[in-house]
Amino acid sequence: MPETRVVIIGAGMGGLAAALRLAKAGVSVTVLEAAAAPGGKMRQVEAGGQAFDAGPTVLTMKWVFDDLLSGLGTSLEDEVSLEKADLLARHYWARAAALDLYADVEKSADAIGMFSGREDAAGYRKFASDSKRVFETLKDTFISASRPNPVTLSQRIGFHRIADMLALRPFSTLWTALGDYFSDPRLKQLFGRYATYCGSSPYAAPATLMLVAHVEQAGVWIPKGGMHGIASRFQALAETCGVRFRFGASVNQIETDRSGRKVAAVRLSSGEVIEADRIIFNGDVSALDDLLTPAPAKGFQKVPDEKRSQSALVSCGLAMAEGVALTHHTVFFSDDYEAEFQSVFQDRVAPADPTVYVCAQDRNSSGGIQSAGPQTGHERIYCLMNLPADGDTHSYSTSELEQCLTAMDRRLAKNGLTLHRDRKAQVLTAPDGFNKLFPATGGALYGQASHGWMASFSRLGAKGKLAGLYLAGGSVHPGPGIPMAALSGKLAAEQVMADAAMTDRFHRAVISGGMSTPPATAVRTPSRSLPS
């Protein structure tokens, strides 16, 4: 029986996870990536002669990566140097009011008690307990499982577990639910921010997202080599298993057989055609229709503008921090949280007073400097403010970017921090820049916003609408975030193997020195038609 050839489009975390899972089963895999390096959104930029993580900066759910790597006889901690954070994040409000959140629930409760009083401390303990319950209910039934619908999710949970299903609170917004735990609006702001981990508003996202609180309590990890280092290590592991990577390989078409109902090849922008029996698309589903031909193959609708998740302005540069103390993760909250989300989602303009997230990439979780920049007293600082995902219709001018940077600096100063930096030496990425990196998204960084109780069920699953087409990445089930993207890649790979009946047929024993190396995917010269 001929060997199945799998092409993965995109070397983001979903594509890397799929490649590792398939390679473990001895499948011939080629990964095509338009960029010059792996990682997708886990990208790296250079500013002031220093390398910066310019994408996700928070690593959680280590068990996802350990499970993926266990088949190779290793673990994430074996492959990259990690620090487990005791102090999860520091939070500042106006006039330098500060609150630290810890992995230890009681330590956080004590801090909240001193910050807001005994009742809010008790509310936090209840919130932590409830968020754990939500996570444990959904971990094996939704997060790490194939995409369900509301009925099948209820079946997986068990109709007899009515209390657990009610605890999910899908019909309440996160902001409303937080009012049941906290009287201090600043605490609602802090925990409401978890909606932004999905690029969403706490005023519209379901209360189910409180599970993020438990995800962080279970472990936030700081990779010593940065988030991009994880992607690079996964690439190296995949290569030892026989996976072939091609960087600078931009795909401009997914070709089908004569029926138009089954994938047959991908065509690169160079005109080269690479035949494939099965294709995993590790990109935003909004870009699929532009890649598919002929017309019968289409049908992947782009996410409507009004349903897009947030984009952002990300600034990376060397700076000297003066004022309040930073940790690795520090958040500076605005005065009017609701107005901020109104600006982004309804008015579709930059917030006049944004909440600013700062990642001090040379600091450990307690705030100690691990490495120094080339200039004495300077360190690598990453700043982020949320913006509307309008990068496909709006180009951000220099003056607009300056206004955003000024708004960020004003908020930081109001909360007690001054950053001394050369704006001209910063590397900026706005929604139009993200749209160029991730086409057809408008710069939306999380796919569709998680607004309303049905949003999580409306994401596509691992199986595409064409025979032989599979989907991975943060825009599909189980959702955005690095561990979730890894789970999507694993689910896509397992669907490929199930459909091809490859689990046993193509399994290869591990030999001394690693996996056997499958042959490279066939390459042919361009042609106008493909055999069915």
N, C-alpha and C positions, 0 to 999 in steps of 0.2 A: 504494500500500500504506500503511495507516495507520501513524503513527509509534508506535514502542514506548515505553511509559511505564514508567520504573523508579522505584520508591520504595525508599529506603535507610532502614532503621530504625536510628538510632544514628549520632552524629557522632564516634565514637572513631576511632582511626587507621585501622582496617580500613574503616570507612565513608567516611572522607575519601579514602583511596587509591582505593577503588572509584569514588567520584564523579569524581575527577580522570581516571581511566582511561576511564570511560564518556563523560565530557564531551569528552575529546579525540576520541572517535569520533563526536561530534555527537548523542549520545543525550539525550533529555529526562529529567532527573534531579531528583527532589525528595528532600531529606534531612530526616527528622523526628527531632528530638532532644528528650527530656524535660527536659533541663537547660537552663540559660540561656545556655550557651556550649559550643563544641566541645571535643573532647578525650577524652571518656569518662574512663578512668582517669588520663589526663594532665590532671587537674583542678587548679584553683587555689583556694586559700582565703586569707582575710585574717586576720591576727593582729597586734595592736599597730599597726594602720594600714599594715602592709606586706603585699604579695602574696607568697604562698609556692607553689611547686610542692608538691602534696600527694599525688602519685602516683609514677610511675616517675621516676627521677633520672639514670639512666645511658643515654647515647645511644651506640650502636655500629652497625656495618654501614651506614655512610653510603652505600655503593654502592646499597643498596635504594632510598633516597630519590632519589639522583641518577638512577637508572634510571627511576624513576616520573616525575620532573620533566623528563627529557630530551626527552620528547615535546612539552613546552611550551616548549622552547628555553631551559631554565634548569637550575639545580642547587640543592641544599640550601644550599650556601655562598653562592650568589648571593642567596638569599631571607632567610636569617637569619645573624646574626653568630655565628661558631663559634670556639672555642679547642680545638685538638687537645692532649690531655693527654700530657705526657711522663711524669709521675708518675701512674700509674693509680689507686692507692689506698694509704693508709697503714693499717697493722694494728698493734693493740696487744693485749698479753696482760697478765696480772697483773704488778704491780711495774714497769709501763711498758716491758716488753720490746717492741721495735718493729721492724717490717720494712716497707720501702717496696717496692712492685712497680711496675716501669716498662714502658713500651711496648717498649723495647729489651731483647731477650732477654739479651744479655751483661751489660747493666747490672743486670738483675734477678738474674742468676746470681752476679755479684760480691756483691750485697747478701745473697743467700742464703748464699754462702760465708762471709761475715763473721758471719752470724746463726747458722748451723747447721753449718758445716763444708764441706770440699771435696767430700765424697761426695754430700751433698745438692745442692750446686751442680751437679755432674755429672748427678745425677738430674733436676734441673730442666731442664737443656738437653735431655735425652732426652724429658722430659714435653712441653716446648714443641714439639719436633719431631713427636712423636706426635699432639699435639692439632691441629697444623697439617694433618697427614695425614688425620685424621678429618674435619676441616672440609672440606678440598678434595675428599674422597671424597663427601661428602654435599651439598655446596653446590648442585650442579646436578641431583643425582639425587633429593634429598629436600627440602631447605630451600626452594628456589625453584621446585620442580616440583609438579605435582598430587599428591594423596595416593596413595602406593603401598601395596601390601601387601608382606610379606617377599619373595615371589617376584618381583614386578615391580621391587622395589628392587634385588634381586640382578641382574636382567636389565639394569637401567639402569647399574649399576656395571660389569657384565661378569663372567660366570662365570669368565673366565680370570684375573681379578684377585683371586685367592683371598687373597693376603696383605693386600690393602687391606680386604677384607671381614672378615678375622680381626682386623685392627687396630681395628675398631669396638668390639670386646669387649662385645657386647650382653648377654651372659649373666653378666658380672661386675658387681658394684656399683661405683660410683665410689669408695667408701671402700676397698674391697678392692684395686682397681687402684692407688690412690695409694700403697699400701704397697710397690709394686714400684719406686717412684721415690724415696720419702722415708722416712728413719728417724725424723726429728723429728716427733712427733705434732702439733706446732703447724703444720707445713707441710701435713699432711694436713687439718687443720682449715681452713686458709686456702683450699686448692684444693677441698676438699669443699664449701665454701660455694657453689660454682658451681651445685650442685643446687638451691639456694634461688632461683636466678634463674627456675626453673620451678615454684617453690613446693613443692619436694620435699625429701626427706631423702637425704643422701649415702649412708646405710646401706641404701637401697632403690632408688635411681635407678641406671640403667645407666651403666657407665663411658664410654659414648659421649658423655656430657655434658662430658667433658674438652675438647671442642671449644670451649667457652666461653672457655677460656684463650687460644686463638688469636684468637677474635673480639675480645677486648679488646686483645691485642697489635697487632692490625691497626688499631686506632684507637678510643679513647674520646674523645668530643667533649663539650664543655660549651657549650651554647647561651647566649649572653649574655642573651637575653630569657627564659630558662627553657624548660623542656620544653613548658609550656602555650603558649608563644609560637609553637612549631612548628605546633601544631594551629590556632591563630588564623591563621597565615600560609597554611596549606593551605586553610582555609575561604575566605580572600580570593582565592586563586588559582582555586579551584573556582568562585566566584561570577563571576569575570571570564570563565569559560568557559560561563556560563549555568546553573550549578547553583543551584537554589533551596533555601535553608535555612529551616526553621521551628523555632525554639526554643520551649521550653515546650509542645511538642506530644507529649504522652504517648500512646503506642499501647496500647490495651487489648485489641485483637483483630485477628487476621489472618483475613480472610474468604475463603471459597472460592466457586467456582461451584457450580451445583446438583449436580454430580457429587461434590463434596467432595474432588476429587483435583487441582484446579488453583487457584492463588491468583487472587483477583479484586480485592481491595481491602484497605485497612487502616481500622480504625475507631479514632478518637481517643477519649480519655476524655470529651471534650466532646460526643461523639455524631456528630461530623463524619465522613463516609466519603470516603476518597480512593481512587479507582480506580487500579489498576496492572496492567500486563501481567506485570511481573516484580518481585519483591521481594527485596532483599538484607537479611538480618537480621544486623546488626552488634551482637550481644549474646551473653551466655552462653547456650549451647544448653539449659541447665537451665531457662531461662525460656520456652522455645518452647511446650511443651504447654499452659501456662496462656493462651497467646495464640491458639492454633489452635482453630477450630471449623468444622464439626461433628466428632463423634467420629472418623469415618474419617480425618480429617486428622491426628489425633494419632499418637504413636508416637516422639516424641523424649524418651527417658527422661532424667530428671534424674540427675546424677552422684550415686551413693550417698555417704552421709556419709563412709564409711570410705575412699573413693577421691578425696575432695576434696583439692585443694592447700591450702597454708597460707593463713591470713588474717594480719592484723597489727594492732598498735596503732601508729598514726602520730601523732606529736606535732609540731606546728608552733608556734613562738613565738620571740620575741626573747630572747636570752640573752647573758650575758658569760661567755666561756670562760676558764678558769684551769687551768693545769697543762700537760700535754703538748700539743704543737703539732698543730693540725688542718690537713688539706688539704680540698679540695672533697669528696672521698669518704674517710671514715675508718671503720674497723671495730674494735669493741672486743669481743674474744672471751671467752666464758665459760670456766670451768674444766673443765666436763664436757659436751662437745658431744653425746655420745650420750644423756645424760639429757635434754638440751634437746629433742631430736627425739622421744624417748620420751614426753615430756610432751605435745607438740603432736599427734602422730599416734596414739599408742596410748592414753594416759591422757586426752587431749583436755582438758587444763587448761593454764593459763598456766605457762610455765617459771619456776621459782623463781629461777634464775640465767640470764637470757637474754643471748645475744649481741646487741649493740646496733650498728646502723648509723647513722652520723651524716652528714648532708649539710649542710655549711656553705655555704649558698647564696650568700653574698656573697664567697666565696673562689674564687680560681682554682686550677688543679691543683697548683701548688706551695705553696699555702697563703696567698698574699698576699690582702689584703682589697681587693676591687674597689669596693665601695660600703659605706657605713656606715648603720646604722639610725638612727632618730630620737633614740636615747639614746646618748650617748658611750660607746664601748666595747661596745655591744650589736650583735649581728648576727643574721641569720636562721638559725635552727637547726632542722633536721628530724631527728627521731629515730624509729627503727623497731625494734620487736621482733616476732618471729613469735608467732602465736597460732593455735589451732585454728579451723577454719571452722565455727563453731557459732552464727553470728549470727541464724539463723532460729529457733533453739530456746532461745537464751539471751540475755538482756539484761544488759549489763555495768553494774553499779551503780557509783555514785561511789566507794564503798570499794574495789571491785575495781580500778577504774582507778587509784586512788591506790596500791594495792599494786603494780601493774605499773610505774607511774612510779617508785616507790621502788626496785623491783628494778633498773630501768634505771640510776637514779642511783647505786645501790650498785655495779653493775658498772663504770660509767664511773669512779667514784672508785677502785676497786680497780686499774684499769688506768691511773690517773694523771690523770683529767680531772674537773673540777668545773664544772658549769653553774649559774650564778647566774641564775635566771629566776623569773618569777611564774607559778606553775602555773595560777592562775585566768585568766590572760590567754592561755593556750595553746588552740589548736584541736586537739581530739582526735578521731580516728576509730578505732573498734574494730570487731570483726567484725559486730556488729549494725548499726552505721552503714554499713559497706560493703554489707551485705545490703539495706539500704534503697536505696542507690545503684544496686546491681546485683542486682535481685530474683531469688529462687529459688537463690541461690548459697551462702547461709550466710556470705557474706563471703569465700569462696574467691576469690583474686585471679588465679589462673592456670588456671582450669578444673579439669580432672582432674590429679591428681598424676602425675608421670612415674616411676611405680614399676613395675619389671619391664620386660622387654625388649619386650613387646607394647604398652606404654602409648602409645607414639607412633603406632602403627598403629591404635589404637582411637579416636583423634580423628576426628570427621567431616570430610569433605572439603568442597569449595565447593558441591556440589550437594545440596540438601535432598531430603527424601522426597516432597515435593509438586511437581508440575509448576509451574515458574515461581518456586520458592523457592530462594534461595541463601544461603550462610552465610559470615560473615567474623568476624574477631576472635580474641582469644587463646585461646578455648576450642576452636577448630577447627584443622585443619592449616594451617600447619606448627607452630603452638604459640604459647606466650605470649611477651611482650616486644614493644616498640614496633615494631622492624623486622619481626618475624615477623607482627604484626598487619597491617602495611602490605602484606606479601606476600600474606596471606590475602585482603585486599581486592582486590589486583590479580588474584589467581587467580579470585575470584568474578566480577569484572567481565569477565574474558576468557571465563569459562564462559557468562555471560549473552550475550555477543556471539556466541560459537560456536553456542549453542542457537538464537538468533534469526537466525542467518546475517546478522549486522549488520556484520561487519568491513568489507565493501566497500560494502554497500547504504546504510549510514548514515554512511559516512565523509564528513566535510566538510572542505574546504580551509581552512587558516588564512588569515584575511584580515587586512589591516592593522589593528592595534589589538587583535588577539586572535581568539578563536574566535567563530563565529556563535552567536547565542543561541537555543537551542531553546525552543519554547513550554512554559509551565508545565504541570504535571500537572493533569488535570481534577479538579475537586472537585464533589461533589454532596451533596444533603441526605441525612440518614439514611434508610435503608430496611431492611426485614427480609430481602429476598431480592435476589439479583443474577442478571443474565442469564448463561447459560452461554456 
